[in-house]
Amino acid sequence: MAGNVDALYIFLLIVSGLMTLLIFTAVVYFAARYRARKGVLAEQIDGSTPLELTWTIIPFGVFLVIFLWGAVVFFKGRTPPRDSAEVYVVAKQWMWKLEHSEGQREINELHVPVGRDVKLIMTSQDVIHSFYVPAFRMKQDVLPGRYTMAWFHATKPGTYHLFCAEYCGTQHSGMVGDIVVMEPAQYQAWMNGGTSGPLSATGEKTFSELGCATCHRSDGQGRGPNLQGVFGHPVQLQDGRTVTADENYIRECIIDPGSKRVKGFAPIMPTFQGLVSEEQLNALIAYVKSLSASGSGVENSSAASVVPIAATGASKKAEASDKASDKGSKVQ
């Protein structure tokens, strides 16, 4: 996306520069040509339709080009490809916590392979932050209580700076990190360094521990909706509305289940506000998404999981750093 953003920006600079030069030249010319002279009176001009049409139509055309070009760049930048690798991001004062769908966890670093579309599913644990990678021409606000999305496609290996671009407190300037873009073979070796299992498997465990499987049964006989295949599809609500079951909808159903009650089901689900962390919410959402991807049921979803690997390497390091940060220690 960087080339598209740069091209539009350069076009804006050229148009602005030409207009500035044109206006400045006209001001100087008219100031000299029609300066006050003794015995010469100004000539009153009633108007010129061709001139007025010209300076209306031409700027309108230029602005229309800017609008259409900007809209194309905007929508491309806000529409991640369907097969993108997913990374969940939790921002907090003053660090970035990132977790790959495969289970790798990182603090203030994100390792990705070159040539792969990466989708970021982001939320904040406290205040508004902003995920900003200048080299990728990408910036997206990260908000508490909801998810925002961003994506990128790195084309060159290297280490790129990550900043928070929204003032978020006294240590805002220190909320920095790196995007490490690696060759596919190097990235695979890094991924094999250790993980406690895929994020969906963690979500399945949390789902079971919270007793969710009691009501959300795959045979349709539970007191709650069957979650198999629900993600990404329309859901009819009790009030007659139809919404798409995306990440924000699943999140809202967990935190405030009464706000968008599914048609045909009684409002018996308790709220989990304050009972589950942002990381647990991410895992639960990844699990619900895996039910649609794998086609497995709530009670038999092992197909969505892989064999866990011992928690070592980056995941273990990130987990230790996270715990130290939550205790008030400084995370390097």
N, C-alpha and C positions, 0 to 999 in steps of 0.2 A: 504493500500500500504506500510505501514511502515515495516511490516515483510518482504516483498519481497525486499525492498531496503536494509534493514539491512542484509539479507542473502547474497545478492550480494556483499555488502561492506565487510562482514566478509570473504567471499570466496576470494576476491581480497587481503585482508590482509594476509590470509593464504598462497596463492600462492606467494605473494611478499616475505613473511617471509621465506618460504622454498627455494625460489630461492636465496635470500640473504645468507642464511646459506650454500647452496650448493656452491655458488660462493666463499664465504669467505673460506670455507673448502678447495676447490680446489686451491685457491691462496696460502694458507699456506702450503698445501701438496707439490705443485710444487716448491714453494720457497725453501722448505727444501730438497726435493728429488733431484732437479736439481740445487742446489746451486753451485757456482763456486768453484772448487777444483783444487788444484795444480796437474798438469799432466793429468787431465781428460778433454777431449774435448767434446763439445756438439755433440749429434747425430742428424743429419738432418733427419726429417721425411717428406716424400713426400705427405702423406695424407692417409685418411681412408674413403672409401665410406660409409661403415656401420655407422661409427661414425657421419659423416656429415649428413646422412639421419636421424639419430636418433635425433640430436639436431636441425633439421629442422622440422620434422614431429611432434614431441611431443609439442614443443612450439606453432606450428601452430594449433594443436588440442586444446590446452589450450586457446589460443586467440579466436578461433572460438566459444568455449563454452562461454567465457566472452561476445563476441559480440552478440550471439543469446540470452543469458540470459538478457543482458542489453537492447536489442531491445524489448523483451517481456515486461519487466518492463516499458520501455519508452512509448510504445504504449498503455499499459493499463493505465498509468498515464495521457495520453493525449487524452483518448477517454472516455468521460463521458457517463454513461448509459442514455438511451433515456428518462426515466421517472424522471430524476434528478430535484430536486427543483432548481429554477434559482434565483440567486442573482446578481444584477448589482453593480459593484464596480467602483467608480471614485476616482483616486488618485490625490492629489494635495499637494503642499508644505504647510504644512507638516501634512497631515491628510488622513484618509481613510473615504470616504463617501459610504455607502452601502444601497441598497434598494432592498427589497424582491419583488418578483412578486406580492405578495398580497398587497403591498403598504407600509409595515412597513419600516421606514427609521432609519438608525443608523449612529453614528459617532464613529469611532475607536472601535467599538464593532460589533460582528456578533453572533446573537443567532440562533442556529440550533438544531434540534432534534437528539437524538442518533439513530443510525441505519438507517439513511436516506442519500441517495446520494445527494450531493449539488454541483451544477455547478456554477462557478464564471465566469461572463462575464465582463472583466475588460478593462478599458481604463484610460489614464492619461489626466489631464487638463493642464499640463505644461511640465514637463521633464520626463525622464525615471525613474520609480520606480520599485520595485520588491516585490511581495506579498510572504512572507516567514513565514511558520508555521513549526518550527523545529519538533514538536511532531508528525506532520502528514507526515514528510519527503517530504514536498511540497514547491516548490519555482517556481515562474513564473514572468518574467519581465512584467511590465505594461507600455505600450507605448502610446505616444500621437498620435492621428490621426487614430487609429485602435483599434480593439479588440483582446485581447488574452484570452485564455480559460484555466481554471484549474478546478479540481474537487477533492472532498474528501468524505470519508464515515467514520464519527466518530463512534467509537465503545465503547467509555467509557465517561460517563458524567464528566464534569469538566471544568476548565477554562484554556485555552492554549494561549501562547504568540504569538502575531502577530508582525512581524518586517518588515521594509523596508530594503531589502538586497542590494540596489543599491544606491550609494552616490547621493543624490538629492539636496544638498544645506546645508546651515549652520546649520539647525536644523534637519538634517537627523537622528541623533541618537534619537531624540525625536518623530520620526514618528512610534509610537508603538500602539498596541491595543490588544484586546483579542477576542478569539473565545470561546463563551460560549456554551457548549454542554449540553443540558437539556433532561430530560426524556420527552417522548411524551406528557404526561398530563400537565407537567409544561410548555412545549413549547407552547401548545395550549392555556393555560391560559395567557401566555405572549403575544401571537399573538392577543388575544381578548382584550388586553389592549388599543387598539386604532389604527386606520388607516384611512386615508382619501379615501380609496378605492383602488382597484387593480391598478397596474402600467399600464395595458392595457387601463383602463378607463381614466387615465390621458393622455395617448397617444392619445386616441380617441378625447378628448377635444382639445388637441393641434392640432391634424389633422384637426379638424373643424375650429379652430381659424385661422390657416394659410391658409385656403381656399383650402386645398388639395383635398377635396371631390368634388370640381368642375370639376376637370379633371380625377381623379381616381374614376370612377363610377363603381358600381357593375354590371350594365347592359351591359358593354362593349361598350357603346356609348360615352365615354369620350375621351378627347384628350390625356390622359395618360393611361398606362396599368391598367387593373383591378388587384387589389392587393389581391383579394380573392383567397386563396389557393396557393399563389405564393411562400411563404417561404419554404425553404428546397427542392425546385424543380428546375430543369434546366431552364435557361432563354436564349433564343437565341438573340444575339446582332446584331446590324446593320452591324458590320464588319465581321460577319460570325462566331464569336466565340460563344461558349456556356459555361455559368458559372452557378454555383449553387447559389441560392438566400439565402445566410446565413447572419449573423449579419453584417459582414464587407461589403458585397455587398449592403445591404439596407442603411447602413451608408454612403457609397460612393455615392449612388444615391441621397441622400439628400444634402450632402455637395458639390459634384461635379457631377451633373447629366449628363453632357456632356461626361464624361469619358467612360461610359459603357451604351450607348444608346440602348434601346430595339428596336428590328427590327419592322419596320412598324409605328414608331412614330416619329414625328418631334421633333427637339431639342428646345422645347419651355419652358421647365421647368427652372425656375430661381434657382440660387444657394442659399442655406440657410447658407452658411459659415458665422459665426459670428452673425447670427440672432437667432440661437437656442443654448441653453446650452447643456453640456454633459448630464445632467439629462433629458432634453427634448428629446434628441436623443434616450436615453435609453427607454423613454416612447413610442416614436413613433415606435421604433423597436418592443417593446413588443406588441403594438397594431397590427402591421402587422403580427406578429407571431400568435396573437389570432385569426386573420381572417382565418388562415389555421387550427388552432386547433378546432375552433367552427363551421367553415363552413358558418359563417354569412357573409353578404355583407358589403361593406363600408358604405352604407347608412342605414343598419339595423343590427348593431352589438351589440345590447344590451345583446345578449346571452353571450357575452364574458366578461360582467361586472357583479359585484355583488352589493348588496345594500351598499352604502357607510356608514361608521361608523364615528362618530365624531372624529376629529383629536385630540386625547389625548395620554397620555402615552409616549411610546418610540418614536413614529413618531413625536409628537409635540416637544419633547425634542430635537430630532435630528435636526428638522427644525430650532429651535431657535439657537442651537449651530452652525449650518451651517451658518446662517445669521451673527451671531457674529463673526465667523471666517473670513467671507468674508469682514467684516469691519476692520479687523486687530486685533481683540481681540484674546486672548489666549484661546484655547479650552481645557478644562480639560478632 
